[in-house]
């Protein structure tokens, strides 16, 4: 997998990243260093990894760090107490935790989570975002990045994936949002309550509420963009909200009924929606983009040909069905894997971003239809 990075023009000279491993951390430090070094190189930053022997030394190291900072606190209660006291750092637990301390506390992704934590720490320094709440729950917020001097600026509401599971969050879309903001769009990187903890109704209500808040303040066209499970959420939200000018699915799960039958990601669809397709058919009918056709919203469906073949199949069949239903659909399939479609360094994203710009920045009728 290639690492999401921003364009060279977005790089801030002199970015330093410190990764601190707290006392008693159950992980191989050499492996963590290997993962970190790959990310430092991909992001074009300087970085270091160090083990810190105690909670007092860990807090001192946090306080003296001035650049991007990632901390793996480990199991010691004294070290874990630092998470709430120092929100400037990105805190990372390799295992899942029941009560994360906030948006900067990533967890449950294993060693690979270190790569995402480093990206999160770097991107929020390179292009800072403003946090906007759309509800009272800690997961009801969006990070807003302004798109520059263009007025009226198009608004992109961006929805992360992760098969609707709570260990994945809005940080997945940091690099893409920074790239879109650099292209002149105002981006709303939307967090939402995930159904594994809060139920499907809460997830869909949150997406609708966040989209409403973004659209109410928009002075330009509104585009909703979702990756993977977020692709499903994006197209479903566009079908429900008439203010959307363009809906974009990036490797989306667009046929929930067939996704359930094939047990994508170990049965993620049924786990999210509260049961299998034949058990709660009305939920699938409201939620699956394929079941909602025609959406009556222009759509861009993007799929990497090196992705899970079931997602390729779902994307191709959805595009054909949407066109047959009378929708305005462009289908782009090109070289790339599941994460290349949200990687600003990848060719498939450059093509995608150009298509979005044609629609919402230059006001053209859009590119010719793909296959």
N, C-alpha and C positions, 0 to 999 in steps of 0.2 A: 504494500500500500504506500502511495506517496503521501507525504505529510502536507496538510493544508498550510500554505504560506501566503503572505501578501505579495503584491507586486513590488518590484525593487523600489519604485517611487514612494511606497509607503514605509519603507524601512527607516527606523530612527537610529542614527548613528550612536554607538556607544551603549547599546542595551546590554546589560549584564543580568544573568540569571543565576541565582543561588538555589540549589536543592539541598535541603537539610533533612537528614534522617534522624529521628528522635530515638531516645533510649529504648532498647528492647524490641525494636522493629523486627518483625519476622519476614525477612527478605534478604536476598543475596545482594550485597552492596555493589559487587562487580557488575551484576546484571542490571541493576538500576543505573549505574554509570554508563553502561553501553547504550541503554535506551535513551538516557538524557543526552549523551554525546551526539547521537543521530538527530535528535530534535534540535539541538543547538546548531548543528551544521545546516539542517534544512531551513531553519528560521533566520540564519545569518546573524546569530548572536554569540556573545561569549558566555560561558557558563562553567559552573563547578558543582560537584557533588561532595558532600561531607557528612560523616556520621558525628553526631553530637552526643556525649555520654550521659548527660543529665538534664533535668527540666530547667534548672537555673541557667546552665550554659546554653540551652536551646533558646530560652527567652532572650538572653543577651545577644545571641547571633541574629535573632529576628529583629531586635531593636537596632542593631548596627547595619542591617542590610538596607540599601537605598534603591536598588533596582527591582527587577522582577524576582519574586520570591515564592518558592514552593516548599511546603513543609509536610513531611510524613511524620506525624507526632508519635506513632507507636502506641503501645498499650498502657503506659504509665499514667495514672490519674493526674499527677502533677503536670505532665506534659500536655495531656488532653485538655486541661483547664485553660491552656493558653489559646485555644482555638477561638473562643468567644472574645478574648481580650485583644486579639490582634487580627481584625478582619482584613487588613491590607494584604496579608499573605493569602495565597491559595493553599488550602489545607487538603491533604489527600490521605484517605484511608483505602488500602488495597481491598479490604473486605467491605461488605455492606454494613451500614450502621442504621439503627432504628430511628435515630433523631439527629439528622445532620444540623450543623450549627447555622447554616445560611447558604446563600448562593455561591459563595466562594469555597464551600466545603464539598469536594468531590469524593465519591466513595463507590465501592462495589464493582470496579472495573478491572481489578487485578493489576498486575505489573503494567499492562498496556495503559492503565489510567494515568501513569506518570507522563506519557507522551501528551495526553489531553490536558493535564494540569499545566505543563510547561507552555503549551500553546495558549491556554487561557490566560496565564500570567503575562505572556508577551503581548498578546493582542489587546488586552485591556489597557496596557501602557501605550501601545502604538496609536490606538484610536479609542480614547476613553468614551464611555457611554454614560448616559443619564438614566437612572433607574426610575421607572414610573409604575406605580401600583394601580391595578384596575379592580382590586378587591382586597378583603381583609386578611386572607390566608397568606402565609409566607411564600407560597408558590404562585401567587397571582400578581405577576409583575412582568414588565418588559424592559429591556435595555435599548434605549433610543440613541441612535447615532445620526447626527445631522449630515446632510449630503452636500453642504457647501452653499455657495451664493445663489444657485439657480432658484428662481421663484416663478411659478409655484413648483416646489419639488415633489416628484412622485413619492409615494409612500409604499414601502415594501414591508409587509407583515410576514415574518419568517418563523416557521414552525419546525422544531427539531424532531428527529426520529428516536430510535431506540426500542422499537417494537412495543411502545407504550409502557415501558418499564421505568420505574422511578430512579434507577441508578444512572440513567442517562438524562442529560439536561441541556439547557439552552447554550451552554459553553460549546457544544458541538458545532454551532453555527457562527461562532465568533469571527473566524477568518472570512467566511462568505459575507457576513454583514459589513465587515471592514472594507471588503472589496467593493460591494455595492455602494456604500457611502462614498468611497473614492470616485465612483462613477456618477455621482450626483443624486442618488436616491436617499431619502430619509428611511432608515431601517428601524423596525420594531422587532427585536429578537425576543419572542414571546415564550415565557415559561408558563406552565399550566399544571394543574393537579393531575397526576397520572393515575390510571384506573386500577393498578395493582394495589394502591393504598386508598383510593377515594371513590372508585367506581366510574363507569363509563359516562354516566350523566354529568358528573362533575367535570370530566375532561372536555366534553363537547360544549358545556356551558361556558367554561373558561375560555376556550378558543373563540367562541362567539362574542364574549364580553370584551376580550382583548382586541379583537378585530373591530368591534364597534367603537371603542375608545380611539383607536388609531384612525379610523375612517372619519369620525366626527370632527377631528382636528385637521384633516387632510385638505390642502389647497390644490393638490394635483391628483392625478389618477392613483388608484390603489391597486397594488398587485399583491397577491398572497402566494407565498412560496413555501413548500414543505419538502422535507427529505425523508425517504423511507416511510415509516409510519406517519410522519408529518405530511407526506404527500397525500395520504388518505384524508387527514384532517383538513388540509388546505382545500382540496377539491370539494369536500363535503361542506365546509364553511362557505365557499364561493357559491355553491348551489343555494344556500340559505340566505345569503346577503347580496342584494342586488347592486351594491355599491362597488363591487369588485370589477376592475377593468380587465384583469388577466389573472388566471390561476396557473401556477407552475408546480408540476410534480417532478421531483428529482428522485429517481429510483423508488417510486411510490408503491404502496400496497393498495392497488386500485380495484381489486376484485376480492372482497372479504369472504364471500361464500366459498370460492375456490381456494382462497388462502387458508381458510379453516379446514377444508377437506384435505389439503396437502400438509396440514400441521406445520405451517411455516414457523421457523424458529421454535420448534418444540411445542407447538400449540399456542402461540402468542395471541392469535386472533381471538380464539374462544376465551382465553384468560382475560383479555381486555374487555370484550363485549359482554361478558357475563354468562357465556354459554355457547354451545355450538350453533351452527346456522339453522339446523332443524329444531333446536330447542327454543331459540328466541328470534324467530324469523323477522318479526317486526323491527327489532333493533338493527339487524343487518340491512333491511330494506331502507331504513332511514340513513344508515351510515356508510354503506358501500358506494363509492362513486359509480361503479358499473350499474348498480341498481337504481341510481338517481338520474340516469340519463333520460332526456338531454339536460345538461346543466344550464344551458343558455348563457354561458360565460365563455369567452375565448380562453383556450387552454394551450399550454406548452407542456408536453410530456417528454421527459428526458430519461434516457436509460443507457447505462454503460453496458457494452456487450460482454464484458468480463465479469459481470455481477452474477449473483445467484440466478440460475437459468429459469427458475420459477418466476422470479421478478421480471425477467426479460419477457417471458411468456405473458404474464399479466399485463405488462405495459403495451405490448404489441396488440393483444386482443382488445384491450380497453380502447386504444386509439382507433382501431377499426370500428368498434361498436359506437364510439362517440361520433365519428364522422357519419356513420349510417343513420344515427339518430338526428343528424342535422347540426351538430355542434361544430364550431370553428376550432379545429384542433391541429396543431403542428406536432409531429412526432420526430424527435431527434434520438437516434441511436448511434453511438460512436464508441471508439476504443476507451475503455476505462472500467474500473471496478466500482464497488458500492460507495466508496468514499471519494473517488475522483470527481464525482458529480458535485461535491461541495468543496473541492480543492481549487482555490484561485490560481494555482500554478499549472493546472491541468488544461490540455487543449479542449476537452469537452466542456469545462466550465467557461472558458473564453468564448466558445461558440454560443453557449447558453446565455451568457451575460449580454452578448451582442444582440441576440434575439429579443431579450427583455428590453434592452435599450431601444430597439426599433419600435417596440410597441408603446412604451411608456415615456420615453425621453424625446424621441424624434417624431412620435405621432404617426408613424407610417402604418400601413395596413398589415404589417408583419411580413416575415419571410415566407418564401414558398413552402408548401407542405413537404415534410420529410416522407420517407417511405411508410 
